[in-house]
Amino acid sequence: MSSDSFFRQLATRHPVLLHAATWTLLLVLTVLASSLAPEAAFTAAISRLHGGFIRIPLEVPGEILCVPESMVGTSDFDFLLPTVFAAIAVFGSACLLRSLGLWEEIVPQAREATGGAFV
């Protein structure tokens, strides 16, 4: 059995599964982009100076803070905070999708196709 016929059978027999997989993939990509964007922006904004100092831009345009390299590094929160943020983003995205009612059209069709066996 080729992969083309497998996906075609999956789409015709289990449209809800295909729909869920599509939205899950979109949620994962959204969370990935939203959790990596702030870190990438901060990394692009700081710059090293000669003499072991790092320039960090502040909120006010044109204001820059120069600190020694030894003061800037990773901490234990560098893993924890993005993970918590990603969990909150997934939860919020799932609530948004549920409130949009995307399942209202597909679930009755799936129940009809399976003879009411779909829960």
Protein Blocks (a to p, Z undefined) as FASTA:
>chain_A
ZZklmmmmmmmmmmmlmmmmmmmmmmmmmmmmmmmmmmmmmmmmpccdehhiacdddfbg
hiacdddfklgccdfklmmmmmmmmmmmmmmmmmmmmmnopmmmmmmmmmmmnnopaZZ
